Amino acid sequence: MLLILRIYFFNGIQLDPLLKGQYPNLLWNKLRLFRPRVQPGDMKLISSHLDFLGVNCYTSARAYHKWYVPFFHAWMTGSRIPDAEFTKDGIKYTSMGWEIYPECIYNVLMRIKKYYGNPLVYITENGAAFEDIVENGAVHDIKRIDFLRKHVDMVYKAIQENANVKGYFVWSLLDNFEWAVGFSKRFGIVYVDYNTQNRIIKDSGFWYRDLIQNQKI
């Protein structure tokens, strides 16, 4: 039940109206007093043709029982943002506190294929924040390269299994302002010195260039 609620809460609450013209029944029943007001014709309009479905994927999330949480009696992992990347119980986490789990992008693509009619998909965001250090004018972000390589491999696996994926975009080109954490976390494949505005292409930027030039996917 927790797994089903997590899937519906994070994905189904958006994808079901867009691609099926309805909210997930289980989630709809749980919401009760918090249901959005649906007017006649709303769902037909919401589920009109999409040119493509954009998927942002960074990590997995796990649901666990919390009896005191209203309605769902469950909570999700990933709400705490740490000061630095870390490893716990053999599992590696980015500096956002997000578990590194490349299979998540494959799983979501195959779920879209299986349950939503295999619409045209672009991976609009996929990447990771790490503690980048400038050394002699270079940034050797080996962990980010490993992250991106494994996720791209999972996208390619999904394509081989007929997932309708048209394109893939890394988040992000440049280090930038990241919502609530500001400039403290770096996702870019190009390093930005915020004091001088100088840019340094990270090793991951060169790796991504070579991947595109060699047309490996």
N, C-alpha and C positions, 0 to 999 in steps of 0.2 A: 504493500500500500504506500509506504514512504517513497519508494522509487517511482511509482506511478504519479504521485502528487508532485514530486520534484520535476518530472518530465513535463507535466501539464503546466506547472507554475512558471517554469523558465521558458519553455518552448511552445507548448500547446495553447497557452492563453493568447498567443499571437498568431501562430501558424494555423490553428483550426479555423478562426474567423477568416483569415486571408485566403486559405486554400480549400476549406470545406464549407464555409458559410455558417459556422456555428461555434459556440464555445464548447469545450470538453464537458461532457455531462457530469463527471465526477467532481471536477473543480467548480462547475456552476452550482451544483448542489451544496458544496461546502461554503461557498461565498454567501449564500442566502441574502442577508440584509445589505451586503456590500456589492451586490450585482450592479453593473452599469445598466442604465435605462436603454433598452433596445427598442427603437421605433420601427414601424413597418417599413420595409425596404432597406433598412440599414445593412443587414447582412448581405443582401444582394449587391449593394454598392461596395461594401468592404471586400467582398470576394470576387470583384471584377478582375479582368485579366491583368496579370503582372508581366512586365517585360522580362524581369528576372527576380530571383530571391537573393538578397544579400545576407551572407552568414558571417557573423563575427565569432571567432572561437579562440579562446585562450587557455582554458583549463577545464577540469571536471569539477563537479560539486557533489558532496555526499549529504544525504538527509539522515538525521538521527532523531530519535524520539525525545520530545520535551513535553511532558504532560501539561505544563502551565501555559503553553502557547495557545491562544484562542483558535478555535476552528480546526487548524491543521494538526495541532499537537506534535509539531515537528519543527526542526530548525536546519539550516544549511551551513556547510563549511564555507570558509573563504571570506568571512566578514572582517577579520582582523588583518591589518596591514602591518607587517613587521618593519623593523629598521633596516634589515639586511636579508639577503638570500640565506637559506639554511637547508639542512638535511635532517629529517626526522624519521626514525624507524626505517631507514634505508630509502626513503622517498625524498626526492629533491624538489625544492620550492624556489620560485623566483623571488626577487626582492619585493614583489607585491604580495607575497605569501600564497601564490597560486601554485598548486601542484603541477609538476611537469608530467603530463600524461598525453603523449601524441595520439594515442588511440581515440581520444575524445573527438577529434575532427573527423576521423573515419566513421565513428559511430553515429554522429549527427548527420553526416551525408547519407549514410545508408538508411537511417531512420526516415529522412526526408524522401528518399527514393521509395521506400517500402510503404509508408503511410500517407504520402501526400502527392502521389502521382508522378514523381520524378521530374519536378519543374526545373527549368534552367537556373543554375546556381552560380554565383560568384562568391568566392571567399573574399569578403571586403576588408576583413581585419584578422590578422594572425601574427603574433609576435610575443616578445617577452622582455621584461625589464631586469637588467642585471647591474652590478656595481662596476661600471666601466671606468678604467683608469688609463690616463694618457701617459705613455712611456716613450720618451724620445720621439715625440710627434706622431705616435701611432696608438691605436686602440686594438688590442688583441683579445677580442671578445669571443673566445672559443666556445663558451657555453651557449651563446646566442646562435652561433653557427650550428651547433649540435641540435639545438631546439628547432631551428628552422628546417634543417635537413630532414629530421625525423617527421616533422609535421607535413612537409611537402611529400615525403614518401607515402604517408598515410592518405593524402589527397590523391596521389597517383594510384594507389591501391583501390580507392573507391571508384576512380575513373575506369580502371580495368574491369571493375564489376558493374559497369554501366551506369554509375551515378552521373547525372547530367551536369557536370561541372565545366564551366566555360573559362574561368579565369581565377587567378590567385593574387592577392595583394598583401604585402608585408605591412604590419604596423610596427614602426612607421619609418618614413624616410629620414626625418630629423627628430632628435630629442626635442620635446616640447612640453607645454603646460598640460599636466595630466589631472584634470578635474580636482578632486579634493586633496590630492597629494602634491599639487603644484609642480615645481621643477625638481622635486627630490627623487623622482624615478625616471630612468632613461630607457625608452623603448626603441630609439632610432638606430638605423644602420649607418647613420652619419652623426658623429659627435658634435655637439654645439657647446662652445665656451660661452656661457651666458653673460659673462662680463665683457668680452671683446667681440662676441658674435662670430668668431672664427669657427670654421667647419673643418672636421677631420673625418674622412671616410674610414669607418671601422673595417676590420677584417671581414665582418659579416657583409658589409656593403660590396666589397670586392668579390666575396663568395657568391652573393646574389647576382652580381653582374655576370660572372662566369656561368652561373646556372642558366640565365636567360640566353646568353650567347650560344651556349652549347645545346640549347633546346632539349633539356633532359626530361621535360614534362610537357 
